[in-house]
């Protein structure tokens, strides 16, 4: 071991890197699985960090759900049946007695259909419209590759108790994977000038007119990459 | 005069240190016996023994860098702590330096730097190991090389926006284990085993459809993995490396016992088993008491100090947790603490009896 150990460790480093590059090339080969043109509404630009010169944009979706004052009155499409279809065990009665059981179910890995919708407000126009453990089946149900990206996602179960209403179960996608998209150096310069010096003091951060547009492609392994960044000229004040 | 024998297939650093300690104790005790008039060695016998021991210690120090005095021993402990701090801070420096500069590099340059860093550090480990017997510097560099490899795999994932994968933990674990076995480094061995166990948890979570980030809240895969780690301590490849069987047993015991605390108290939250919570909880209650007691019993009999420490610590926490779980809600507080105090006294009595019996043997 003493003689060949260092070579074995070095071979592990080389092979891991070659394998990662090969997987990345495979993801980006051929026609992209989906292509979306997003703006600052959907891709959050972080504040400057003194200790980190890299730049990644965070995908923002279902932004209205992030506000604490939003009261959810119904499960919508992500109901008990849908939760069961992605593997959550919902056989127990939906009563206050079983709230703890549902509250402690671990998040599940699934695939989500992330749809780019219309909207005049400054909110993100990306929302999760469907989930499935089979990415191909999800794509079949949402075939528009210019509007819907199929992504790996994390889903959780919520046991909702509202006053004057029977408890109900609903699902929610809490994150998509990867949650951030790396900005290669060729476009970093364009976005750097737009970064603020300090983090916003509130969450979600205050909304503003989008200042850039980004083309994002998702590949065979459902992993995204940036293909173009374009700065937008600010509209005159209304 | 007989030449001191220091080389041999069975002689390890631990055994050499044990011999040096024996010589020091012998010299002290001989002095005491002479002062109390029990024995008086002839001058030339004393000189022969002293000369033999001096040359033996010289050779042991040359071959294994053993500590010859209490002061040297204290210095060695200080050096071990310093090397641990050095390893952590140097690893942090590598990661933070890369964070600071990687945005300035084009993607091919980033990839080249990331892949080159662990390779260069591996070369430095090899050079340090050839020059220094104690391996203090080599161990610092080995931990830093592992940190550089972890950084490499993580950042390549960020650059290509890859989805998280359990394979990364398998790669890190394999790297740490290869380096640990090459240079005989116990800290990296423990790290390598821990990362391999996390890999198993993630594989099980993926198979069950659970999000990878939540895999550690389903710790059942650690039970067989810990048992396997314990069994691995008996492999010849580990027995001939000083400190390796103890490290495998230590990590194995922690991996088996620690999850039982959570699984027995909150089986509905932490367990994969589809049975009713009461059944699963009772099963893990029994497993906790039996395995904790068995760990202490076998640890004492076999002389596995690390297993005795882990099992004793676990059993104390487990008993307190179970008492809290069973009695806190319905028992008056004074009675609860009285009962805990009574249990502590009972444990003291039992351990005292075992100790007395061992003294008689």
Interface residues (C-beta under 8 A of the other chain):
Chain A: X1 X2 X5 X6 X8 X9 X10 X12 X13 X14 X16 X17 X20 X21 X23 X24 X27 X51 X52 X53 X54 X55 X56 X86 X87 X101 X104 X106 X107 X108 X109 X110 X133 X152 X154 X177 X178 X180 X181 X182 X184 X185 X186 X188 X221 X222 X223 X224 X225
Chain B: X96 X99 X100 X101 X102 X103 X104 X105 X106 X107 X111 X114 X115 X118 X119 X122 X123 X125 X126 X145 X149 X152 X153 X156 X157 X158 X159 X160 X161 X162 X163 X164 X171 X174 X175 X178 X179 X181 X182 X183 X206 X209 X210 X211 X212 X213 X214 X217 X218 X268 X269
